[in-house]
Amino acid sequence: MKHIGALQATVTADWSDREPTAAELDAIEDEMPLIAAEVELLDAQIVTLDRPVSELDERRIRRARRRVLAARRALTNLTSDVSRGGAA
């Protein structure tokens, strides 16, 4: 049986092998407060999976939800200011 395969390395770059652009890194940096708030909310919810929810757990989840909403609002305001041409 004859092996059929590429004899040369691919010439074009594979999208999975490229580094993120400066714009993509800036977008990730802008979204980091929201990502951190969502991770905190997820952590608070995970803690309550295998035990009854206490009053402290309820407060922790409520605070985490507020932080997520505040981070989403801040990110939305930031992106709307940039899209309108205002200073960020």
Wavefront OBJ file of the C-alpha trace (Angstrom):
o trace
v 0.000 0.000 0.000
v 1.277 3.403 -0.917
v 1.234 6.199 1.639
v -0.504 9.299 0.387
v 0.457 12.370 2.363
v 1.890 15.816 2.052
v 5.560 15.807 1.229
v 6.048 19.436 2.166
v 5.125 21.375 5.255
v 2.095 23.586 4.908
v 2.880 27.031 3.650
v -0.023 28.910 5.183
v -0.227 29.408 8.907
v -2.733 27.414 10.874
v -5.178 29.649 12.800
v -4.731 27.570 15.944
v -0.968 28.202 15.922
v -1.033 31.987 15.780
v -0.479 34.342 18.695
v -3.258 36.726 19.797
v -3.110 40.195 18.348
v -2.676 43.309 20.457
v -6.360 44.159 19.941
v -7.424 40.708 21.131
v -5.207 41.006 24.214
v -6.676 44.441 24.960
v -10.208 43.037 24.665
v -9.346 40.211 27.064
v -7.844 42.695 29.505
v -11.015 44.808 29.341
v -13.132 41.715 30.076
v -11.009 40.445 32.995
v -13.096 42.124 35.766
v -16.215 40.423 34.376
v -14.424 37.090 34.065
v -13.163 37.329 37.647
v -16.650 38.225 38.929
v -18.200 35.300 37.061
v -15.587 32.921 38.491
v -16.343 34.226 41.980
v -20.077 33.637 41.429
v -19.405 30.144 40.145
v -17.225 29.377 43.167
v -19.973 30.558 45.509
v -22.517 28.387 43.714
v -20.248 25.323 43.714
v -19.812 25.558 47.480
v -23.556 25.114 47.935
v -23.922 22.040 45.717
v -23.376 19.401 48.385
v -24.793 21.044 51.473
v -27.813 23.066 52.543
v -27.543 26.747 51.725
v -26.852 28.848 54.803
v -27.587 32.534 55.257
v -23.910 33.275 54.737
v -23.957 31.344 51.448
v -27.010 33.282 50.280
v -25.266 36.573 51.018
v -22.091 35.417 49.278
v -24.038 34.439 46.145
v -26.039 37.668 46.205
v -22.851 39.763 46.485
v -21.226 37.780 43.688
v -24.271 38.330 41.437
v -24.108 42.063 42.132
v -20.414 42.099 41.202
v -21.175 40.299 37.936
v -23.906 42.807 37.101
v -21.644 45.743 37.972
v -18.816 44.329 35.853
v -21.195 43.751 32.917
v -22.491 47.304 33.228
v -18.962 48.711 33.326
v -17.923 46.655 30.298
v -21.041 47.684 28.386
v -20.429 51.339 29.194
v -16.793 50.995 28.145
v -17.650 49.411 24.812
v -20.461 51.881 24.105
v -18.112 54.816 24.830
v -15.502 53.390 22.483
v -18.050 52.713 19.722
v -19.300 56.312 19.950
v -15.764 57.595 19.693
v -15.526 58.840 23.256
v -12.552 58.475 25.536
v -12.364 55.183 27.372
l 1 2 3 4 5 6 7 8 9 10 11 12 13 14 15 16 17 18 19 20 21 22 23 24 25 26 27 28 29 30 31 32 33 34 35 36 37 38 39 40 41 42 43 44 45 46 47 48 49 50 51 52 53 54 55 56 57 58 59 60 61 62 63 64 65 66 67 68 69 70 71 72 73 74 75 76 77 78 79 80 81 82 83 84 85 86 87 88
